[in-house]
Amino acid sequence: MHDVIPTLPDSDRSLLAASLACFAIAGVATTATDGVELTIGATALAIGGVYGVARYAQSVTRRTLAHTALGLWLSFIGIAGTHAVGLETIGAVAPGPAAVAVVALTAITWATLLAAAGATLFLGCREYGSPAPADEQVLDGDASDYSTR
């Protein structure tokens, strides 16, 4: 039976989902109260999230990682627009308790921001460390072999 959504054999989207969850919980934990214990726990969760993004970045192609990073940045920009209006204002308009909407928007904001930054960072490291294609190594059309001179 074929998959409905084709994926790479080594791709593991659950790592990205777990990273987003870690980042969301860490973001809410640091904004909720001013406790040292919560900050230490949130830092540990954020480190786990970065590890998950790193493992995800290793398991996908550069193109997929670039699309993922772009999608996360666009998501972050979209959700950041809610902060311009005000989280409490959106919470008052949304059905249900306003506090739940504020916490959810805060969690989504932190998750998308940290995941987008991590994906972009790992994409940059991959691009920096990769050798340039052979056709880009030739300067000014000079394809001569210097070893024969």
QUIQUIJO-V59488 format. One record per helix or strand of 3 or more residues. SS is the DSSP state (H for helix, E for strand). FROM is the first residue (numbers start at 1). LEN is the number of residues. Records with the same first field share a line. If there is no record, write none. Layout:
SS: FROM-LEN / FROM-LEN
//
This chain:
H: 13-20 / 36-24 / 62-24 / 87-7 / 98-32 / 134-4 / 146-3
//
